[in-house]
Amino acid sequence: MIAQEQKPMEEILGYLDGKKNVVIVGCGGCATFYHTGDKKAVDEMAEKLGNEGKAVTKISMPLGMSACENEKLSIFLKGKQKDVENCDAILMMSCGDGVQVATEYVDEEMGLAKAVIPANDAIGLVGGGPTKFKETCQSCGMCELGKTAGICPLTACGKGLMNGPCGGVRVDDKCEIDPEKDCAWVKIYKRMEKLGELDKFEEMRAPHEWSKAKRPRLFELKEPMTMMDMMGAMLTYDTIKGYTSLMFAKKPEKEEEEEEKE
């Protein structure tokens, strides 16, 4: 999931300087999870822009309808086509994927030259939860986790070293760059030791194939999921059971209380 946070309002207003009519577009994907593009966030942004004298049109996308998917985004932009045609700018409350998908769609499919502006800053692919997350994947295109006991050195190592630790590992096994963080390669070593696979630690590895990380990377899905497929997937017994379990699960304690206990 792509973690994100809303940009400072001053920056957003700077992008919108001189632009009176603004269409705000939310996102029912990652931005809804992080409260940077859900209906409440869209409503709050509309109120703030209204107070700045902007004329606002709101487009909220429900959960599961992501702004980074043409098929879904197009439904909502077409539904407000007149507003999009008459606006001075489109403010995307999504990650950069949504911003760029909207830019291309408005330019190429709707034939409109409109400023498409980001409201959020994407932090990266993260894992964890329910309240604390950390970057876990760089989407490098050549996953090495099978060689490193499930710990990614690209994100866990402060230097992103792929072939072992640097010479600056601290005596307490902490990172040379960040003394609060464990050395990624010490963690990899200890986990391999637990698994009885230390022999793999000493194996010579082929260089990481960085050519797979060339930009922009292209991917073609042979059988894209249709709206009916998505609805069918959401209505399965396992999906309903999973969401029901989450609804009645014990709520996580506040991070402040956890820190006090520590």
Secondary structure, DSSP 4 states (H G I P E B T S, - for coil): -EEEEEPPHHHHHHHTTT--EEEEE--SSHHHHTTSSSHHHHHHHHHHHHHTT-EEEEE---TT--TT-HHHHHHHHHHTHHHHHH-SEEEE-S-HHHHHHHHHIIIIIS----EEEE-EEEEEEEEE-SS-EEEEE---SS--TTTTTT--HHHHSTT--SSS--TT--TTSB-SS-TTSB-HHHHHHHHHHHHT-HHHHTS--PPP-GGGG-SS-----SSPPPHHHHHHHHTSHHHHHHHHHHHTSPPPPPHHHHHHH-
